[in-house]
Amino acid sequence: MLLSITTIQTALAVGAIYSLVALALFISFSILNIADLSTDGCYTLGFAVGATVTLAGHPFLALPAAMAAGACSGFVTAFLQTKLGVESILAGIIVNTGLYTVNLAVMGWSSNLSIYGSDSLFSLAKGLSDAEWWRNWYKVIVPAAILLLICLFVAFFFRTRLGLSIRATGDNADMIRASSINPAFTITVGLCLANSLTALAGCLYGLLNTGCDINLGTGMVTVALASLVIGESLMGRGSIPKRIFGVVLGACLYRLIMAVAIGANIPTECFKLVSALIVAVAIATPQGRKLIALQRQKMAARRKGGTQQC
C-alpha cells in the first residue's frame, strides 16, 4: 500500500509546513520579482532559534523568536540589494553562506540539536485532549491552524496600502519611485516578511521532528519552487487569495507525491532527483498544454481542409 493513514497524516503535516516556505517564495519571487536564494539557510535558522528558545524553557516564544530571526535575515538580504547594489541572486547566496556559520553558533557550535524530552508546541498541544482522534491528528491540526492564520494575514496584508505598494514594486519599481514611494523600503518589508515565514516553517519542522541538523534547509528552494509552480499550473494567476490557495495546494500535492515515492520504496538518495523531476514537469506543464492545444487546432484545420476538398 503506497499511502497509509499515517503516511497521509505526515504528508499533510509537512505539506502545511512547506506551504509556509512556498508562500515566502511567492512573496519574494512572484510578488517582488526577486530571486531570493537565502531560503535554505533561513529555514535552518528558524529551527536553530526556535529549538534554542524551546530548550531555554519558553516553548510559546519559539515561533515569534524564529520569525524575528528570519526577518533579520531578510533585512540583511534587502540591505545588500538596496543599499550596496548587490544583485538579488548574489545577495541571497552571500546571506545563505553566512547563515551556515550563524546557525552553527546558535546551535552551540554543534551540527545537531535535539529537543526530545523538552516541552514544545507539539508536546503541549498533544496534552490538550485525551481523545484518540486528537492524538492521531494534532500534528496535522497545529501546523494547519498556523498556516490558515498566516494565509489570512497575507491575503489581508496585500490589500493594505503597504501591501499594494509592495505588489506595485514588483511590477514596476520606477513607477513606484515616481509616486514618491521608496522601493528600497517596500523591498525590505517584503523580504523581511518572506524570510520570517521561511524561518517559521523551519521552526515548526524542527519542533515536529524534535530535532534536526545543520543541513535541515538543504534543497528547500527546490521544494518551494516546485510547490509554487504546481499551484500556479493548477490555479493559474488571479486574485491574491486564489494564488495563495494555489500555493498551499501545490505544497500539499508535492508532499503527497513524495509520500508516494517513499511508499514505492524509491531509494532515499534519489529523492533530490524526484524533486527536480517534479519541478521540471510542473514548469513544462503550461507549455505542454499550449503545444497540445496547437496540435489540436492544426488537426482540426486539416480535417476542415480535407472536408472542403471533398
C-alpha positions in Angstrom: 0.0 0.0 0.0 1.6 3.2 -1.2 -0.3 5.6 1.1 -1.3 4.5 4.6 -3.2 6.8 7.0 0.0 7.5 8.9 1.8 8.4 5.7 -1.1 10.7 4.6 -1.1 12.4 8.1 2.7 13.0 7.8 2.4 14.3 4.3 -0.4 16.8 5.2 1.6 18.0 8.3 4.8 18.5 6.4 2.8 19.9 3.4 1.3 22.6 5.7 4.8 23.5 6.8 6.2 23.5 3.3 3.3 25.8 2.3 4.8 28.5 4.5 8.1 28.3 2.6 6.1 28.3 -0.7 4.3 31.4 0.5 7.6 33.0 1.3 8.8 32.3 -2.3 5.5 33.6 -3.6 6.1 36.9 -1.9 9.8 37.3 -3.0 9.7 35.6 -6.4 6.1 36.2 -7.7 5.2 39.5 -6.0 8.6 41.3 -5.7 10.2 39.6 -8.7 13.3 38.8 -6.7 15.2 35.5 -6.7 16.0 35.1 -3.0 18.4 32.2 -2.6 18.8 32.6 1.2 15.9 30.2 1.8 18.0 27.2 2.7 19.9 29.0 5.4 16.9 30.9 6.7 14.9 27.7 7.1 17.7 26.2 9.3 17.9 29.5 11.2 14.3 29.2 12.1 14.8 25.8 13.6 18.0 26.7 15.4 16.5 29.8 17.1 13.2 28.1 17.8 14.8 25.0 19.3 17.2 27.1 21.4 14.4 29.1 22.8 12.4 25.9 23.5 15.3 24.3 25.3 15.5 27.5 27.4 12.0 26.8 28.7 10.0 29.1 26.6 8.1 26.9 24.1 5.5 29.6 23.2 8.2 32.1 22.3 9.9 29.8 19.9 7.7 30.7 16.9 7.9 34.6 17.3 11.6 34.3 18.0 12.2 32.3 14.9 10.2 34.7 12.8 12.1 37.7 14.2 15.4 35.9 13.3 14.1 35.2 9.8 13.1 38.9 9.4 16.6 39.9 10.4 17.9 37.6 7.6 15.6 39.2 5.1 16.7 42.6 6.2 20.3 41.8 5.5 19.4 40.4 2.1 17.4 43.5 1.3 20.2 45.8 2.6 22.8 44.2 0.3 20.4 44.7 -2.7 19.0 48.2 -2.0 21.9 49.9 -0.3 25.0 48.2 -1.6 23.8 47.5 -5.1 24.4 43.7 -4.9 22.4 41.6 -7.4 19.5 39.8 -5.8 20.8 36.3 -6.6 24.3 37.1 -5.4 22.9 38.7 -2.2 20.9 35.6 -1.4 24.0 33.4 -2.0 26.1 35.6 0.3 23.4 35.6 3.1 22.9 31.8 2.7 26.6 31.2 3.0 27.0 33.4 6.1 23.9 31.8 7.8 25.7 28.5 7.9 28.1 29.8 10.5 25.4 31.8 12.2 23.3 28.7 12.5 26.2 26.7 14.0 26.7 29.4 16.5 23.0 29.5 17.5 23.1 25.7 17.9 26.1 25.9 20.2 28.6 25.0 17.5 27.0 21.6 17.1 25.8 20.2 13.8 22.8 18.5 15.6 20.3 19.8 18.1 17.6 17.8 19.8 14.7 19.0 21.9 13.5 15.5 22.7 12.0 15.4 26.2 11.5 19.2 26.4 8.1 20.9 26.4 7.4 22.1 22.9 4.5 23.4 21.0 3.6 20.0 19.7 4.0 18.2 23.1 1.9 20.8 24.8 -0.7 20.5 22.1 -0.8 16.7 22.4 -1.8 17.1 26.1 -4.8 19.3 25.3 -7.1 16.3 24.9 -7.0 12.6 25.6 -9.3 11.9 22.6 -8.0 9.3 20.2 -8.8 11.4 17.1 -6.9 14.4 18.6 -3.8 12.3 19.4 -3.8 11.0 15.8 -4.3 14.3 14.1 -2.8 17.0 16.4 0.4 17.0 14.3 -1.7 18.0 11.3 -4.1 20.3 13.0 -1.5 22.5 14.7 0.5 23.5 11.6 -2.7 23.7 9.5 -4.2 26.2 12.0 -1.0 28.3 11.9 -1.0 28.1 8.1 -4.6 29.3 8.0 -3.8 32.3 10.2 -0.8 33.1 8.0 -2.8 32.8 4.8 -5.5 35.1 6.1 -2.9 37.6 7.3 -1.0 37.6 3.9 -4.3 38.0 2.0 -5.3 40.9 4.2 -1.8 42.5 4.1 -1.6 42.6 0.3 -4.9 44.6 0.3 -3.5 47.3 2.5 -1.7 50.4 1.1 1.7 49.0 2.0 0.9 45.6 0.5 -0.3 47.2 -2.7 2.9 49.2 -2.8 4.9 46.0 -2.5 2.9 44.4 -5.3 3.4 47.5 -7.5 7.2 47.5 -6.7 7.5 44.0 -8.3 5.6 45.2 -11.3 7.3 48.5 -11.9 9.8 49.9 -9.4 10.2 53.1 -11.5 6.5 53.9 -11.3 6.6 53.4 -7.5 9.6 55.8 -7.3 7.7 58.3 -9.4 4.8 58.1 -7.0 7.1 59.2 -4.1 7.2 55.7 -2.6 10.7 54.4 -1.7 11.1 51.0 -3.4 14.0 50.1 -1.1 11.6 50.3 1.8 8.9 48.1 0.2 11.6 45.5 -0.9 12.9 45.4 2.6 9.4 44.9 4.1 8.6 42.2 1.6 11.8 40.3 2.1 11.5 40.5 5.9 8.0 39.1 5.7 9.0 36.3 3.3 12.0 35.2 5.4 10.0 35.3 8.6 7.7 32.8 7.0 10.6 30.6 5.9 12.0 30.7 9.5 8.6 29.9 10.9 8.4 26.8 8.7 11.9 25.7 9.8 11.0 26.1 13.4 7.7 24.1 13.0 9.5 21.3 11.2 12.2 21.0 13.8 9.6 21.0 16.6 7.6 18.4 14.8 10.6 16.1 14.5 12.0 17.0 17.9 15.4 17.8 16.4 17.3 18.3 13.2 20.8 19.1 11.9 22.7 21.9 10.2 21.7 20.6 6.8 18.0 20.8 7.5 17.3 23.5 4.9 19.2 22.0 2.0 17.0 21.9 -1.1 14.2 24.0 0.4 14.4 26.4 -2.6 13.6 23.5 -4.9 10.7 22.3 -2.7 9.2 25.8 -2.5 9.7 26.4 -6.3 8.0 23.1 -7.0 5.1 23.9 -4.8 4.8 27.4 -6.3 4.9 26.2 -9.9 2.4 23.3 -9.2 0.0 25.7 -7.6 0.2 28.2 -10.4 -0.1 25.5 -13.0 -3.3 24.2 -11.4 -4.9 27.5 -10.3 -3.4 30.0 -12.8 -3.0 33.7 -12.0 -5.8 35.6 -10.4 -6.6 37.3 -7.2 -4.2 37.1 -4.2 -6.5 34.7 -2.2 -6.7 32.4 -5.3 -3.0 32.4 -5.7 -2.4 31.8 -2.0 -4.7 28.8 -2.2 -2.8 27.5 -5.2 0.5 27.8 -3.4 -0.9 25.8 -0.4 -2.5 23.2 -2.8 0.8 22.9 -4.7 2.8 22.3 -1.5 0.4 19.6 -0.2 0.4 17.9 -3.6 4.2 18.0 -3.8 4.4 16.3 -0.4 1.9 13.7 -1.3 3.9 12.9 -4.5 7.0 12.5 -2.3 5.0 10.3 0.0 4.1 8.1 -2.9 7.7 7.9 -3.8 8.6 6.8 -0.3 5.8 4.2 -0.4 7.2 2.9 -3.7 10.5 2.2 -1.9 12.4 4.6 -4.0 15.9 4.9 -2.5 16.5 8.0 -0.3 19.4 9.0 -2.4 17.0 9.5 -5.4 14.7 12.0 -3.6 16.5 15.0 -4.9 16.2 13.7 -8.4 12.5 13.1 -7.8 12.1 16.7 -6.6 14.0 18.0 -9.7 11.7 16.0 -12.0 8.6 17.3 -10.2 9.8 20.9 -10.7 10.7 20.2 -14.4 7.3 18.6 -15.1 5.4 21.4 -13.3 7.3 24.1 -15.2 6.8 22.4 -18.5 3.0 21.7 -17.9 1.8 25.1 -19.2 3.9 25.0 -22.3 2.8 21.4 -22.8 -0.8 22.5 -22.7 -0.2 25.1 -25.3 1.5 22.6 -27.6 -1.4 20.1 -27.2 -3.9 22.9 -27.9 -1.9 24.0 -31.0 -1.7 20.4 -32.3 -5.5 20.0 -31.9 -6.0 23.3 -33.8 -3.8 22.0 -36.6 -5.6 18.7 -36.8 -9.0 20.4 -36.8 -7.8 22.7 -39.6 -6.5 19.7 -41.6 -9.8 17.9 -41.2 -11.7 21.0 -42.2 -9.5 21.5 -45.3 -10.0 17.8 -46.3 -13.7 18.1 -46.0 -13.8 21.2 -48.2 -11.8 19.4 -50.9 -14.2 16.6 -50.9 
